[in-house]
């Protein structure tokens, strides 16, 4: 049996806080919101399409502009399923189990593509 001990000194010039800050950049946040909106679209109740298609996407939020958006989001109704079979109240929460892994994959591809410029 042989026991080897040695010391290793590691140094890095990577500025981790700087790179983490890039994840909060407006461009990355808007990409995140745009991608999340795309993924949850099938979960948004859909009759005429006005609710699902009247969306403002910014680096800060996804905002549904229709005046009834909050009421529909909070309601406990049975929604039409012919146009959006996955339609649900609280559609973002309903989408999470299946769509969040897809969002994470898309964000990783964004980073890997070099668009984040780490």
Residue pairs with C-beta under 8 A, 6 or more apart in sequence:
19 118
22 28
22 116
22 117
22 118
23 116
25 116
26 59
27 59
27 115
28 110
28 116
29 59
29 60
30 57
30 58
30 59
31 107
31 110
32 103
32 107
33 57
33 58
33 59
33 61
33 62
34 57
35 103
35 106
35 107
36 62
36 92
36 99
36 103
37 55
37 57
37 62
39 95
39 99
39 102
39 103
40 91
40 92
40 95
40 99
41 52
42 84
42 85
42 86
42 87
42 95
43 84
43 86
43 87
43 88
43 91
43 92
43 94
43 95
43 99
44 51
44 52
44 84
44 87
44 91
45 51
45 52
45 72
45 79
45 80
45 84
45 87
45 88
45 89
45 91
46 52
46 79
46 80
46 83
46 84
46 87
47 80
47 83
49 83
50 66
51 64
51 66
51 68
51 69
51 72
52 84
54 64
54 65
54 66
55 62
55 63
55 64
55 65
56 62
56 63
56 65
57 63
64 73
72 89
73 89
73 90
73 91
74 89
74 90
75 89
76 89
77 89
79 87
79 88
79 89
80 87
81 87
86 94
86 95
88 94
110 116
111 118
